[in-house]
């Protein structure tokens, strides 16, 4: 990884559909050289995937919350993980050290659908406690690590 790779990554983070030709003209490199660098970044796993980021409100998902979950015992982790994987309103699930076992990022329609999801979470075998924090607005939301030059 060098400065040119970092520049390529930053351009892709702004717009994953940018062409190799556009990248080449932006960083003063030939199109074949950019294509080769892209292949290497993909093959090495630096670039994990390309994706479309959609606005949740276009899908009537206006409420975002963080849900912290404590399990009775670690043996319930697999059951809880299976449940999480089946829930489309749970966008992220992180295993934690500290007071809670898991942190969930939830995006749903409204407080009624949040309540329904919380009731389902609390019904999962082994769930002992939850704490929910509703997000009012987002100040910063990077979808990926930003390379430093």
N, C-alpha and C positions, 0 to 999 in steps of 0.2 A: 504494500500500500504506500502510495506516495501522494504528493500534492495534487497531481492530475486525477488520480483515482478518487480522492476526496471531492474534487470539483465535480466529477461525473456523478458521484453519489448524491451530492447536494442538488444537482440539476434534476436527477431522477426523483428525489424526494419532493421537489416542487411540482413535478409533472412526470409521472411514470410513463406517459405516452410520448415523451420527447424522443425524437428520432436520433439515430447515430449521427446523421448529417448535421442536425441542429446542435448537438453536443460538440461535434468537431469544430464547427464555426465559433462556438462560444469559448472553447478552451484552446483554440489554435492548434488543432491536431488533425491528422488525416482521418477520414471515415474508417478505413480499414484498421487503423491503430485504435480508434475508439471501440470498434466492434470487437477487436481482440481483447481489449481491457475489460469490456463488459462480459465476455465469455469467461475470462479468468475470475472476475468478481463473483459471477454466478457459480462457477465450478468449485470455487474455494468456500462457498457458503457465506461470503460477506453479504451478498444480496440473496436473501432467503426466498423472496417471492415478490411479485408485482400484484397490486390489488386496487380495487376501486373503493374509495371512501365515500360512503353515502351519508346524506344529512338525515338523521333519525326522524326529524319532524316531517319529512316527506312520507314517512311510513307511520305517521300518527304516534310517534314515540317521543313525547315531550317531557317525560319525567326521568331524571337520572338520579341514582342513589348509590351509596356505598353500603354494603351489608357485611358486617363482621360476624363470623360464626365461630362458636366454640363447640367442640365435640366432647362427649363424655369420655371417650377413650380413643386412642389412635387406631384401634382395630376397625373403627367405623369410617375411616378415611376413604376406602375403596367404594363403599356404598354411597358416600356423599359425593365423591368424584363422578360416579356414574350418573347420579341425579343431575349434577351441574351440567354435564355434557348434553343432556336432553333438553335443557332449558334455553330457548332462543333469546330470552330477555336478559340472560346472564352473559355479558360480553367478555368478562375477564374473571379468572379465579386464581388467587395467589395463596400459596401455603405460607404461613407466617411463623416467625418466632415472636414470643411475647404473650400478651394477655389473650389474644384470639388465635384460633387455628387457621382461619381462612378470611380473606377479604374478597368480596365480590363486587364487580362493577355491573350495575343493573341499568338497563334503559327500557322503559315501559311506557304505556299510554298515559296513565294517570294514577292517582292515589288508590283507586279501587283495584286496578290491576297489580299495583305494588303490594297491596294487602293480600291479594290472592296468592301471589308468588311467595310472600313471607310466610303465609300459612302452609304452603307446600314445603318450603324449606324447613319450617319447624316440625313438620310431620315426618321428615326423613329420620330413619332410625339412627340414634346416636347424637342427634343435634340437641345440645344442652341449652345454649343461649345464643341470642342474636342481638345485634345493635345496628340500627339503621340510621344513616345520615343522608338527608336529601340534599342534592347539589343544586344550588340556586343559579350559579353561572360558572363558566369555565374561563379562567384567565389565560391558561396556557395548556395546549394539548399537542404535544409532538407524538407522532405515531412511531417514531424510530429514533435511534441514537443519531445525533448529528456529529459528523466527523470534525475533528479539530485539525486545523492546518498547522 
